[in-house]
Amino acid sequence: MSALTHLLAHADRVGATDLWLVTGQATVLRRHGVTLPERPPLDHDAALAELLEDATGDRLGDADHVTFATDTARGRVRVHVVRHAAGLAATVPRLPAEPPALDTLALPATARALLTQASGLVLVAGPRGSGRTSAVATLLRHRVATRRGHALTLESPIEFVAAPATGTITSRELGAHTPSLREALQDVARLDVDTVLVPETSDRDLLTRILAIADARALVIMTVSAPDSVSAIERLLRAWPREAQESARARVASCLRFALALRLVPGLDGTSTHPACELLVNHAEANHAIRQGAFPTLVD
């Protein structure tokens, strides 16, 4: 058994969801943000070396950091590695084999119906470790299964390997399968997709393109690093200068379907976690508030 497989097997036995590997220091195991007391006597330097090797050689190369996702004998992991004074440091969150069922998000019928619309914008917000990635995969799978359509995911890195029972998902990794988000968005029309998953961006030109897609061509699901749904909308609008805010708010209000914010809360058993969701549906009153910039009224 390789050092990496041995380490991940031990993590599975104690229910760890994240690993910290730092050159010259003991492995740290965490379960949904809580550090576990176990310190496995394993060669994690060798495990880290395995993670960094792929078919083309050293993933890190001459760079000072790298982020990627990869399949291992114990499942898929996301890896972020940086150089530091004593060598390398890595965080390794475990990725579930399948996204959770839609019922775990407890979305009302209104939001489920909005997921089937031909076009529009859906924002999924939450901090790191909030379950945002899993929720996005869940929404995407439901959308594809319901419409039996074609979805395009633009990710860095690709975290869930798509295998829908119905419909088609094309996953493109930014930097590997396409030079950038800008170039990838140009291919949306050519690929004839009805759903697009995009990462957060603060580039005004890119956001303008994304909103154009959401306005008429496809349903766009965008991740946003924000603590709640209102903050997600405000964060999106910060890309435009003050003199363009009115038109930007009108554009967002016209295509937004709903904003979903997530956090993971501990279960009663002390080991499990469950998503706590906050949903803002763009009904008539919310639409008016967004157009007016009256964001405090959205949380009344």
Salt bridges, closest charged atoms under 4 A:
ASP12 OD2 - ARG74 NH2 2.86
ASP12 OD1 - ARG94 NH1 2.91
ASP45 OD1 - HIS44 NE2 3.56
ASP54 OD2 - ARG59 NH1 3.80
ASP64 OD1 - HIS65 NE2 3.65
ASP71 OD2 - ARG76 NH1 3.12
GLU98 OE1 - ARG141 NH1 2.90
ASP103 OD1 - ARG112 NH2 2.58
GLU159 OE2 - ARG78 NH1 2.29
ASP187 OD2 - ARG172 NH1 3.01
ASP187 OD1 - ARG190 NH1 2.60
ASP194 OD2 - ARG147 NE 3.96
GLU200 OE2 - ARG235 NE 2.25
ASP203 OD2 - ARG182 NH2 3.30
